[in-house]
Amino acid sequence: SAVISQKPSRDICQRGTSLTIQCQVDSQVTMMFWYRQQPGQSLTLIATANQGSEATYESGFVIDKFPISRPNLTFSTLTVSNMSPEDSSIYLCSVGGGLPESTEAFFGQGTRLTVV
Amino acid sequence: GENVEQHPSTLSVQEGDSAVIKCTYSDSASNYFPWYKQELGKRPQLIIDIRSNVGEKKDQRIAVTLNKTAKHFSLHITETQPEDSAVYFCAASKGTNAGKSTFGDGTTLTVKP
């Protein structure tokens, strides 16, 4: 199993500012994933953070808004830039085992972001 | 891309009854189907998963069935208990990593004592 530490756990931010969320894993992993969970809704994949290369973004998400760093195999950051109230969500990082011999996916505890 | 639909969005059952949640997926290349339970304010946690080479899997009171031809899979919870109350998400993954998944919209299960 993987233990994921994510911080901050919550924050209240002013619109127009940026917040960087950190995700630390207790083992080396090739890929880390960032999800957004808007209030009362499902999880939507933002991007895949690859070590040694640029992150891969899903449709509807762009690097300028959600820059990602992946400096090593155990750590990643997601920045939410130029925030607006619509960015108020829970942001989760995730790692998973390789398929087809997959182990389960593990999630960090999430960062609850409120933009005012 | 993959699209996962989940029904019902809410489900209320009496303690001891069974609960069934159904999901359909669109991409025939998907080969891994996990189910997550998310309690209020907590992270999603895997409760059971199934791979495309298996039709059914059971773990105590929880079972999952997969119909690859119809592209649907279901979660079955028997002898429900109040502590089963939570939001349940199905997901589908087709890549090389279980961490990259497309999620259904979730089902809020309430088990009434």
Interface residues (C-beta under 8 A of the other chain):
Chain A: T30 M31 M32 F33 Q41 S42 L43 T44 L45 T48 S59 L92 S94 V95 G96 G97 G98 L99 P100 S102 T103 E104 A105 F106 F107 G108 Q109 G110
Chain B: G1 N31 Y32 P34 K42 R43 P44 Q45 L46 D49 R51 F89 S93 G95 T96 N97 A98 G99 K100 S101 T102 F103 G104 D105 G106
